Amino acid sequence: MEFSFGTKRWMKREWKEEKEEVSKGEELETDGYSLGLHAPGFFDKVLHVETCLLHSEPADKVLAVVQGSWTDPALGLTPYDVYKHTGFLKHLMIRTGRNVSTGAPEVMVNFVTSCYKPELLVPLVDRITKISEVVSVVNNVNTSVGNTSVGEQEYTLYGKPTITEMLRGLTFQISANSFFQTNTKQADVLYKLIGDSAGLKGDGSEIVLDLFCGTGTIGLTLARSAKHVYGYEVVPEAIADAQKNAQLNGISNATFVQGDLNKINETFGKEFPKPDIIISDPNRPGMHMKLIKWLLEVKAPRIVYVSCNPATCARDLDYLCHGVEEKGLRGCYELKRVIPVDMFPHTPHIECVCLLELC
């Protein structure tokens, strides 16, 4: 879960009206700092959250400790002001994994701040590390005025820099800025569907290309049935995690490369054999036209497209199947099936596993 620090508390009008009379308007800001979730569609309005039903019980204990401490004037902590670009605390990120040996929860706490002043965080670190499940506290320093939670520099304030999680019989190390599916139990279902769609022969003869590979989860779950897996990802920390995860699981037929798939050039694809199966799991904006063009040129027999955004998924599938006339690109794939996976119950969000075969 990613929580944001705010200079004012925000609430919907109907919540306020339950307590007192208010004048007309869509939303209200009240006095007091906030730590919670952004109101839908607003970068500057934070709904104060005392407890969260989405994350683990130990993670909720961390949230409670931080909520009960950070506004103490004696600590001198201030939330970042998105208008004035002043203040220290930007985000609180809490991730939960599992200890490989015991299966017990492992919690990572990541403070995202506007500058590096670890002495200001000492009181909070001392309090949250009394929770036994907390095994990692890191500080990402993000000096930009943007709202991102990824820092330019990362410092380990307590414990280890990663937590572990188990998926499809493999163990994964996860660092603060590496993408990993948040719903781990359903991710197991998702990756099985990806494996089924990939349809590897299992004789170790096929090349798999894993685009937007993150920490290597998909590629590594397929590696034991493939000749070799090549993974590409823009986040350097995720690539480092993927390489460690390959070693951790004794997988030697996987190569992970850091690179921006939105900025590929003519040399892309020259450093690995033609893939038999391509897995593409882009973020919400989908795939860049440069990558679409390359996919239509390389003509892998099968593509498994995994998407968390049905709109960009439909757009990219249309390009791959029907081409892009204004770009002079001819489609060469047939969409065989689309399987929706409910990763986030009680929300409108789904993942889709789409199988494309060369016509």
C-alpha positions in Angstrom: 0.0 0.0 0.0 1.2 3.5 -0.8 0.0 6.3 1.5 0.6 10.0 0.9 1.3 12.7 3.4 -0.8 15.9 3.1 -0.9 19.4 4.5 -4.7 19.3 5.0 -7.3 16.7 5.6 -9.9 16.1 2.9 -13.4 14.5 3.2 -16.4 14.0 1.1 -19.3 16.3 1.9 -21.7 13.6 3.0 -19.2 12.4 5.6 -18.9 15.9 7.1 -22.7 16.4 7.0 -23.2 13.5 9.3 -21.5 15.6 12.0 -22.5 19.2 11.3 -24.2 21.6 9.0 -22.0 22.7 6.0 -22.4 25.0 3.1 -22.8 23.6 -0.5 -19.8 22.3 -2.4 -18.3 19.1 -3.6 -15.5 18.5 -1.1 -14.1 20.0 2.1 -10.6 20.5 3.5 -10.3 20.6 7.2 -7.5 21.6 9.5 -4.8 19.1 10.4 -2.1 17.1 8.6 -3.2 13.9 6.8 -1.7 10.6 5.9 -3.8 8.4 3.7 -5.0 7.9 0.1 -5.6 10.4 -2.6 -9.1 11.4 -3.4 -10.1 10.0 -6.8 -8.9 12.4 -9.5 -7.0 14.7 -7.2 -3.2 14.9 -6.7 -3.5 17.4 -3.9 -6.3 16.0 -1.7 -5.5 13.3 0.8 -8.1 11.3 2.7 -6.8 10.6 6.2 -6.8 6.8 6.8 -6.5 5.3 10.3 -6.7 1.7 9.2 -6.6 -0.2 5.9 -8.5 -3.3 5.2 -6.4 -4.2 2.1 -3.0 -4.9 3.5 -1.8 -7.4 6.1 -2.4 -7.1 9.9 1.3 -6.4 10.7 1.3 -3.7 8.0 -1.8 -2.1 9.6 0.1 -2.1 12.9 2.9 -0.1 11.2 0.4 2.4 9.8 -1.1 2.8 13.3 2.2 3.5 14.8 3.2 6.1 12.2 -0.2 7.7 12.4 0.1 8.0 16.2 3.6 9.5 16.0 4.4 11.6 13.0 2.3 14.7 13.9 4.0 15.0 17.3 5.5 18.6 17.2 8.5 17.4 19.1 9.6 15.3 16.1 9.7 18.3 13.7 8.2 16.3 10.8 6.3 18.1 8.1 4.3 16.8 5.1 5.3 17.8 1.6 3.3 20.7 0.2 2.6 20.0 -3.5 2.1 23.7 -4.2 4.9 25.3 -2.2 7.3 22.4 -2.7 8.3 22.5 0.9 8.1 19.9 3.6 9.8 16.5 4.3 7.5 13.5 4.2 6.0 12.5 0.8 4.9 8.9 1.0 4.7 5.9 3.3 4.9 2.6 1.4 4.3 -0.7 3.2 4.9 -4.1 1.6 4.4 -7.5 3.0 6.2 -10.7 1.9 6.8 -14.1 3.5 9.8 -15.6 5.2 11.0 -18.5 3.1 11.8 -20.8 6.0 8.8 -20.1 8.3 6.1 -18.6 6.0 5.7 -15.8 8.5 5.0 -12.2 7.2 7.9 -10.0 6.4 7.1 -6.2 6.3 9.1 -3.6 4.5 8.5 0.1 5.3 9.6 2.7 2.8 9.6 6.4 3.8 9.7 8.6 0.7 11.1 12.0 1.5 12.1 15.2 -0.3 15.7 15.1 1.0 18.0 12.9 3.0 17.7 13.7 6.7 17.8 10.2 8.4 18.0 11.8 11.9 14.4 13.0 11.4 13.2 9.5 10.8 15.0 7.9 13.8 12.0 8.2 16.2 9.6 6.6 13.7 12.1 3.9 12.8 12.6 3.1 16.5 8.9 2.7 17.1 7.9 0.7 14.0 10.8 -1.8 14.4 9.4 -2.9 17.7 6.8 -4.7 15.5 8.5 -8.1 15.1 7.4 -8.6 11.5 9.2 -5.4 10.3 12.5 -6.7 8.8 13.3 -3.7 6.5 13.0 0.0 6.7 14.3 2.1 3.7 14.3 5.7 2.8 13.8 6.7 -0.9 14.8 10.3 -1.5 12.8 12.0 -4.2 13.9 15.6 -4.8 11.6 16.2 -7.8 8.4 18.2 -7.5 6.4 15.3 -9.0 4.2 12.9 -7.1 6.2 9.7 -7.8 7.2 7.4 -4.9 10.4 6.3 -6.6 13.5 8.0 -5.3 16.7 9.0 -6.9 18.6 7.5 -4.0 17.7 4.7 -1.6 19.1 4.2 1.9 18.5 1.2 4.2 17.7 2.5 7.7 17.0 -0.8 9.4 17.4 -4.5 8.6 17.8 -5.8 5.1 17.1 -4.0 1.7 14.7 -6.6 0.4 11.8 -8.9 1.5 11.0 -12.3 0.1 7.9 -13.8 -1.4 7.1 -17.3 -2.7 5.2 -17.8 -6.0 4.8 -20.9 -8.3 7.3 -22.8 -6.2 10.0 -20.1 -6.6 11.4 -17.6 -4.1 11.7 -14.0 -5.0 13.6 -11.1 -3.4 11.7 -7.8 -3.7 13.2 -4.3 -3.2 11.3 -1.2 -2.5 11.0 0.1 -6.1 10.5 -3.3 -7.8 7.1 -4.2 -9.2 5.6 -7.3 -7.8 1.9 -8.3 -7.9 0.2 -7.1 -4.7 -2.3 -9.9 -4.5 0.1 -12.8 -4.2 -2.5 -15.6 -4.0 -4.3 -14.5 -7.1 -0.9 -13.8 -8.8 -0.3 -17.6 -8.5 -3.5 -18.1 -10.6 -2.5 -15.4 -13.0 1.0 -16.9 -13.7 -0.4 -20.4 -14.2 -2.8 -19.0 -16.8 0.2 -17.2 -18.5 2.1 -20.5 -18.5 -0.8 -22.4 -19.9 -1.2 -19.7 -22.6 2.5 -19.8 -23.5 2.1 -23.5 -24.2 5.8 -24.4 -23.9 6.7 -27.9 -25.2 8.7 -28.6 -22.1 11.7 -30.1 -24.0 14.0 -27.1 -23.4 14.0 -26.1 -27.1 12.2 -22.7 -27.1 13.4 -19.1 -26.6 11.1 -16.9 -24.4 11.3 -13.1 -24.4 9.8 -11.5 -21.3 9.1 -7.9 -22.0 8.5 -5.5 -19.0 9.8 -8.4 -16.8 9.9 -6.6 -13.5 11.7 -8.8 -10.9 11.6 -11.7 -13.4 8.6 -13.5 -11.9 6.9 -14.6 -15.2 10.1 -15.4 -17.0 11.6 -17.4 -14.2 8.4 -19.5 -13.7 8.8 -20.5 -17.4 12.5 -21.0 -17.4 12.6 -24.6 -16.4 10.6 -25.6 -19.5 12.5 -23.2 -21.9 15.9 -23.2 -23.6 16.5 -19.7 -22.5 14.6 -16.7 -21.1 15.5 -13.1 -22.0 13.9 -10.4 -19.8 13.8 -6.6 -20.4 12.8 -3.9 -17.9 13.5 -0.2 -17.5 13.8 -0.2 -13.6 17.4 -1.0 -12.7 16.5 -2.2 -9.2 14.0 -4.6 -10.7 16.7 -6.0 -13.0 19.1 -6.4 -10.1 16.3 -8.3 -8.2 15.6 -10.5 -11.3 19.2 -11.5 -11.5 19.3 -12.3 -7.8 16.1 -14.3 -8.1 17.5 -16.4 -10.9 20.5 -17.2 -8.7 18.3 -17.8 -5.6 16.3 -20.4 -7.5 19.3 -22.0 -9.3 18.1 -20.9 -12.7 21.0 -20.4 -15.1 19.1 -20.1 -18.4 17.8 -16.6 -17.8 19.3 -13.3 -18.9 17.9 -10.0 -17.7 18.7 -6.7 -19.4 17.9 -3.1 -18.2 16.5 -1.0 -21.0 13.6 1.3 -21.9 11.2 -0.6 -24.2 9.6 2.7 -25.2 12.9 3.8 -26.7 14.1 0.8 -28.7 16.1 1.3 -31.9 17.2 -0.8 -34.9 19.6 -2.8 -32.8 17.0 -4.2 -30.5 16.6 -7.9 -30.9 20.1 -8.4 -32.3 21.5 -9.6 -28.9 19.2 -12.7 -28.6 17.9 -15.4 -30.9 14.5 -15.0 -32.5 11.9 -15.8 -29.7 9.4 -18.6 -30.0 7.2 -17.1 -27.4 6.9 -13.4 -26.3 5.4 -12.4 -23.0 4.5 -8.7 -22.8 3.2 -7.3 -19.5 3.3 -3.5 -19.9 2.1 -0.9 -17.4 -1.2 0.9 -17.9 -0.2 3.0 -20.9 0.4 -0.2 -22.9 3.1 -0.6 -25.6 4.9 2.1 -27.5 4.4 2.1 -31.3 8.1 1.3 -31.7 7.6 -2.0 -29.9 4.5 -2.8 -31.8 6.4 -2.3 -35.0 9.2 -4.6 -33.8 6.7 -7.3 -32.8 5.1 -7.2 -36.2 8.5 -7.5 -37.8 9.9 -10.3 -35.7 6.8 -12.5 -36.0 7.1 -14.7 -33.0 4.8 -17.7 -33.3 3.0 -16.8 -30.1 2.5 -13.7 -28.0 1.0 -13.7 -24.5 -0.1 -10.2 -23.7 -0.9 -9.5 -20.1 -2.6 -6.2 -19.3 -4.1 -4.3 -16.3 -5.8 -1.8 -18.6 -8.5 -3.1 -20.9 -8.5 0.1 -23.0 -4.8 0.1 -24.0 -5.0 -3.7 -24.2 -7.7 -3.6 -26.8 -5.8 -0.9 -28.7 -2.5 -2.9 -28.8 -4.3 -6.1 -29.7 -6.0 -4.3 -32.6 -2.6 -3.1 -33.8 -1.1 -6.6 -33.7 -4.1 -8.2 -35.4 -5.1 -5.6 -37.9 -2.1 -3.4 -38.3 -1.7 0.4 -38.3 -2.6 1.7 -41.8 -1.2 5.2 -41.3 2.1 3.7 -40.2 2.2 1.2 -43.1 2.1 -1.7 -40.6 0.2 -4.9 -41.5 -1.2 -7.0 -38.7 -0.2 -10.7 -38.6 -1.8 -12.2 -35.5 -5.0 -13.8 -34.5 -6.5 -13.3 -31.1 -7.2 -16.8 -29.8 -8.6 -16.0 -26.3 -8.8 -13.4 -23.5 -9.0 -14.5 -19.9 -9.9 -11.8 -17.3 -8.4 -12.3 -13.9 -9.9 -10.5 -10.8 -6.8 -9.3 -9.0 -8.5 -6.6 -7.0 -11.8 -7.7 -5.6 -14.4 -5.0 -4.9 -12.9 -2.7 -7.5 -13.5 -2.4 -11.3 -9.9 -3.4 -12.1 -8.9 -6.6 -13.8 -5.9 -8.2 -15.4 -6.3 -9.9 -18.8 -4.3 -12.7 -20.2 -4.5 -12.6 -24.0 -3.1 -15.3 -26.4 -2.1 -14.3 -29.9 -1.0 -16.7 -32.6 0.8 -15.9 -35.9 -1.6 -16.1 -38.8 
